[in-house]
């Protein structure tokens, strides 16, 4: 049985006095893509930010490669191989595309058994995201929203993550860029990288995900294989607002 690389137990999260997550449990195995889905405001982004050390008030347990990391600073988590592509993109608009990529560089990380993890550099990234190659000298504020989304992903990959958190990668971007994102996710999966994906685009999530968690009002309402969710039209309609025929 595959051992989880990321385990979350009874995770609660607050913004001030407002509680957003309520006892969330989740596991992510090596080389697995897991979708976290739900309507707007369900708590998906808060959940990813909690894993990345970006929510100040938490309780519960987060374990990465069998090591407890609850309360660890964001830069420390990145050094352990956890990568994060935020929904807001958060590129450096006053830097060029090349400089943005250079900001993300980290050494290759090691798997727990001592093997070297995947290595990403500019030429490798350009094989999957060729549009970026022609933009290297453009400023971050001179490229489109879809190009910024690709840059945000590429910058994270320059850190050679072993576990990747992806927040709404297909939101507001052209179909051709969505296809590029899909190809990139599958390439990462083939390398053994584990991916936790927050996504409202059901077609995208279905194409890449092995399992899915449905989140509503900060609580898990469904957990199972993606194909099982696709066969359950009532659950899809109730929690995603999508009717399945």
C-alpha positions as CSV (number, residue, x, y, z in Angstrom):
1,X,0.0,0.0,0.0
2,X,1.4,3.4,-0.9
3,X,2.4,5.5,2.1
4,X,1.0,9.1,2.2
5,X,3.5,11.9,1.6
6,X,1.0,14.4,3.1
7,X,-1.4,13.8,5.9
8,X,-3.8,16.3,7.4
9,X,-5.7,15.4,10.6
10,X,-8.5,17.4,12.3
11,X,-7.4,20.7,10.7
12,X,-9.2,23.8,11.9
13,X,-8.4,27.4,10.6
14,X,-9.5,30.8,11.6
15,X,-9.3,34.4,10.3
16,X,-9.6,36.4,13.5
17,X,-12.6,35.0,15.3
18,X,-14.2,33.5,12.2
19,X,-13.6,29.8,11.8
20,X,-13.2,28.7,8.2
21,X,-12.1,25.0,8.4
22,X,-13.7,22.5,10.7
23,X,-11.8,19.2,11.4
24,X,-10.6,18.6,7.8
25,X,-8.8,15.2,7.2
26,X,-6.9,14.5,4.0
27,X,-4.2,12.2,2.7
28,X,-2.1,12.5,-0.5
29,X,0.1,9.7,-1.8
30,X,3.2,9.9,-3.9
31,X,2.5,10.5,-7.6
32,X,-1.2,11.0,-6.9
33,X,-3.4,14.0,-8.0
34,X,-6.1,14.8,-5.6
35,X,-8.7,17.4,-6.2
36,X,-10.2,19.6,-3.5
37,X,-13.5,20.9,-4.9
38,X,-16.5,22.9,-3.8
39,X,-18.4,26.1,-4.5
40,X,-16.9,29.6,-4.0
41,X,-16.4,30.3,-0.3
42,X,-16.2,26.6,0.7
43,X,-12.7,27.0,2.2
44,X,-10.5,25.5,-0.6
45,X,-8.0,28.4,-0.8
46,X,-7.8,28.6,3.0
47,X,-7.0,24.9,3.2
48,X,-4.1,25.2,0.7
49,X,-2.8,28.4,2.5
50,X,-3.0,26.5,5.8
51,X,-0.8,23.8,4.4
52,X,1.7,26.4,3.2
53,X,1.9,28.2,6.5
54,X,0.0,31.2,5.4
55,X,-2.9,31.1,7.9
56,X,-1.8,32.3,11.3
57,X,-4.4,30.6,13.5
58,X,-4.6,26.8,13.1
59,X,-5.1,23.7,15.1
60,X,-4.7,20.0,14.1
61,X,-1.8,18.1,12.6
62,X,-0.1,18.4,9.2
63,X,2.6,15.8,8.4
64,X,4.9,15.9,5.3
65,X,7.0,12.9,4.6
66,X,6.3,11.5,8.1
67,X,7.5,14.7,9.7
68,X,5.2,17.0,11.6
69,X,5.2,20.5,10.0
70,X,2.3,22.2,11.7
71,X,3.2,25.8,12.5
72,X,6.3,25.7,10.3
73,X,7.2,28.9,8.3
74,X,6.5,29.0,4.6
75,X,10.1,29.2,3.6
76,X,10.9,26.2,5.7
77,X,8.1,24.2,4.0
78,X,9.5,25.2,0.6
79,X,12.9,23.9,1.6
80,X,11.3,20.5,2.4
81,X,9.9,20.3,-1.1
82,X,6.4,21.8,-0.8
83,X,5.5,24.1,-3.7
84,X,2.5,26.4,-3.9
85,X,0.9,28.1,-6.9
86,X,-1.6,30.7,-5.5
87,X,-4.9,31.6,-7.1
88,X,-3.8,35.2,-7.2
89,X,-0.6,34.3,-9.2
90,X,1.5,36.7,-7.1
91,X,4.2,37.2,-9.7
92,X,6.7,40.1,-9.4
93,X,5.2,42.6,-11.9
94,X,8.3,44.8,-11.7
95,X,10.6,42.0,-12.7
96,X,11.0,40.3,-16.1
97,X,9.7,36.8,-16.8
98,X,13.3,35.6,-16.6
99,X,13.9,37.3,-13.2
100,X,10.6,35.8,-11.9
101,X,11.9,32.4,-12.8
102,X,15.2,33.0,-11.2
103,X,13.5,34.0,-7.9
104,X,12.1,30.5,-7.6
105,X,15.3,28.5,-8.0
106,X,16.1,25.9,-5.3
107,X,18.4,22.9,-5.2
108,X,17.0,19.5,-6.2
109,X,15.2,18.0,-3.2
110,X,15.7,14.4,-2.0
111,X,12.9,11.8,-1.6
112,X,12.8,10.2,1.9
113,X,14.7,7.2,0.5
114,X,17.6,9.4,-0.6
115,X,16.9,9.5,-4.3
116,X,17.0,12.8,-6.0
117,X,13.7,14.3,-6.9
118,X,12.8,15.9,-10.3
119,X,14.8,18.7,-11.6
120,X,13.2,21.6,-13.5
121,X,15.1,24.3,-15.4
122,X,14.1,26.8,-18.1
123,X,14.6,24.4,-21.1
124,X,12.6,21.7,-19.4
125,X,9.8,24.1,-18.6
126,X,9.7,25.5,-22.1
127,X,9.0,22.0,-23.5
128,X,5.7,22.1,-21.6
129,X,5.0,25.9,-21.6
130,X,6.6,27.1,-24.9
131,X,4.8,30.4,-24.8
132,X,7.0,31.6,-21.9
133,X,10.2,31.2,-24.0
134,X,9.3,34.2,-26.1
135,X,8.4,36.4,-23.1
136,X,11.6,36.1,-21.1
137,X,12.5,39.9,-21.3
138,X,8.9,41.1,-20.8
139,X,8.0,42.7,-17.5
140,X,5.5,40.8,-15.4
141,X,2.9,43.5,-15.8
142,X,3.2,43.3,-19.6
143,X,1.9,39.8,-20.1
144,X,-1.6,38.5,-20.1
145,X,-3.4,36.9,-17.2
146,X,-3.0,33.4,-18.7
147,X,0.7,34.1,-19.2
148,X,1.0,35.2,-15.6
149,X,-0.7,32.0,-14.6
150,X,1.9,30.0,-16.6
151,X,4.7,32.0,-15.1
152,X,3.4,31.5,-11.5
153,X,3.5,27.7,-12.1
154,X,6.9,27.8,-13.8
155,X,8.4,29.9,-11.0
156,X,7.2,27.3,-8.5
157,X,8.6,24.4,-10.6
158,X,12.1,26.1,-10.6
159,X,12.0,25.2,-6.9
160,X,11.8,21.5,-7.8
161,X,8.8,20.6,-5.6
162,X,8.1,17.0,-4.5
163,X,4.5,18.0,-3.4
164,X,2.7,20.7,-5.3
165,X,-0.4,22.7,-4.2
166,X,-2.3,24.2,-7.1
167,X,-5.0,26.8,-6.5
168,X,-7.5,27.2,-9.4
169,X,-4.9,26.8,-12.2
170,X,-7.6,27.0,-15.0
171,X,-9.5,30.0,-13.7
172,X,-9.9,32.8,-16.2
173,X,-7.4,31.5,-18.7
174,X,-7.9,30.6,-22.4
175,X,-8.6,26.9,-23.3
176,X,-5.2,26.5,-25.0
177,X,-3.5,27.5,-21.7
178,X,-5.7,25.2,-19.8
179,X,-4.5,22.4,-22.0
180,X,-0.9,23.4,-21.3
181,X,-1.6,23.3,-17.6
182,X,-3.2,19.9,-17.9
183,X,-0.2,18.5,-19.8
184,X,2.1,20.0,-17.1
185,X,0.1,18.3,-14.3
186,X,0.4,14.9,-16.0
187,X,4.1,15.4,-16.6
188,X,4.6,16.1,-12.9
189,X,2.6,13.1,-11.9
190,X,4.7,10.9,-14.2
191,X,7.8,12.1,-12.2
192,X,6.2,11.0,-8.9
193,X,5.3,14.5,-7.8
194,X,2.1,14.6,-5.6
195,X,-0.4,17.3,-6.5
196,X,-3.2,18.7,-4.4
197,X,-5.5,20.7,-6.7
198,X,-8.1,23.2,-5.8
199,X,-10.4,23.5,-8.8
200,X,-13.9,24.4,-9.8
201,X,-13.5,23.3,-13.5
202,X,-14.9,19.8,-13.3
203,X,-13.6,18.8,-16.7
204,X,-10.1,19.8,-15.7
205,X,-10.2,18.1,-12.4
206,X,-11.7,14.9,-13.9
207,X,-9.0,14.8,-16.5
208,X,-6.1,14.7,-14.1
209,X,-7.3,13.6,-10.6
210,X,-7.3,10.2,-9.0
211,X,-9.3,11.1,-6.0
212,X,-11.5,14.0,-4.9
213,X,-12.6,15.7,-1.7
214,X,-15.7,17.9,-1.7
215,X,-15.6,20.8,0.7
216,X,-18.7,22.7,1.9
217,X,-18.6,25.4,4.6
218,X,-15.2,24.2,5.7
219,X,-16.1,20.6,6.1
220,X,-15.5,17.5,4.0
221,X,-18.8,16.2,2.6
222,X,-17.4,13.5,0.2
223,X,-14.1,11.7,-0.3
224,X,-13.5,9.0,-2.9
225,X,-12.3,8.2,-6.4
226,X,-13.0,10.7,-9.1
227,X,-14.8,8.2,-11.2
228,X,-17.1,7.4,-8.3
229,X,-18.0,11.1,-8.0
230,X,-18.7,11.3,-11.7
231,X,-21.1,8.4,-11.4
232,X,-23.0,10.2,-8.5
233,X,-25.1,12.9,-10.2
234,X,-26.9,13.9,-6.9
235,X,-23.6,14.6,-5.1
236,X,-22.2,16.6,-8.1
237,X,-25.4,18.7,-8.2
238,X,-25.6,19.3,-4.5
239,X,-22.0,20.3,-3.8
240,X,-20.8,21.5,-7.2
241,X,-24.0,22.8,-8.8
242,X,-23.3,20.6,-11.8
243,X,-25.9,18.1,-13.1
244,X,-24.5,14.8,-14.4
245,X,-26.5,12.9,-17.0
